[in-house]
Amino acid sequence: MGCFPCAGKSNKNGKKQLPNNTITNTFDQQIPSTSEKLRVNSAPNAKEAPKDGESNHIAVRTFTFRELAAATKNFREDCLVGEGGFGRVYKGRLESTNQVVAIKQLDRNGLQGNREFLVEVLMLSLLHHPNLVNLIGYCADGDQRLLVYEYMPLGSLEDHLHDLPPNRRPLDWNTRMKIAAGAAKGLEYLHDKANPPVIYRDLKCSNILLGEGYHPKLSDFGLAKLGPVGDNTHVSTRVMGTYGYCAPEYAMTGQLTLKSDVYSFGVVLLEIITGRKAIDNSRTGGEQNLVAWARPLFKDRRNFAQMADPLLQGQYPVRGLYQALAVAAMCVQEQPNMRPLIADVVTALTYLASQKYDPETRSVQGPRAGSSTPRMRRE
């Protein structure tokens, strides 16, 4: 295999420029075979990912199937840590570096195929941020398709919000706000730093992975799409994603914008606040869809306390709850032009995360405690 450009150039605005000759063609319908397009530097050791705003050349490792089979003890069942639309995810240890990794194996009979595999490799080779999961390498041996990521020891946000096992403590308010702010920062990087902007298209709790200290990172970029450029207001594509998280205008028309991601983020933020699932068929009809349940309650602040996750047991700042729900309500507006910019969501949630709630004294400490969240822009 030869090489393709693994990192974009930075323009004057600090946005990471995605090379048009490689990336734009990749997202067109005329995608060459994986063997022609995946020309990744096969140097034995990948460089460290650059910090936000840097544009260093990134080398993504190529692995043989034999190496990854050895890392997972031949994909033994006790190494299995998860399963999704792509296939199975295993915890493994690379013999060459002794590094613990997560290895995702494409299900050859699954819903996602070579196109999603290619998009994932390209996206995570080009885009690097503390709130995006780090891709270490990939394997494309014969018909085998595997991706190798840094291992996120605390699993997904979904694991800590829904159907908790008896030995798992529910997330406290401070941790929830920290996770929400970090996930928003990852999305802001895709929308505002990448050029062209990247629409994530599959934001949900199961795709937000947690590292030490509950540090969140967005994962699973197989459905990501380059956003509109120039005079274009949207990109048209077949509807993909997860029911309950898709923006209504995208679900109805296939017209995708950055505000489609903002809607999905609003659903995730509602899950973080309420502890409810985006779609829960075990509930009564009016409460199965989280957004449909929440919208009438947004109209009166007196309803806000009943929207807090019961597992919090009342241990949250009332003002912080109101402000977080206000952010979520703006994100899930039916009309996309009424939703805020993700940069303003980041500002508001970073402020809320800085307001540390002490359940013992039921008081809040932090910079500018007691002030209001920043005003949000919609355009």
Summary of the structure (lengths in Angstrom):
residues: 379
radius of gyration: 20.8
end to end distance: 44.3
largest distance: 62.2
contacts: 1192
relative contact order: 0.10
helix: 37%
strand: 16%
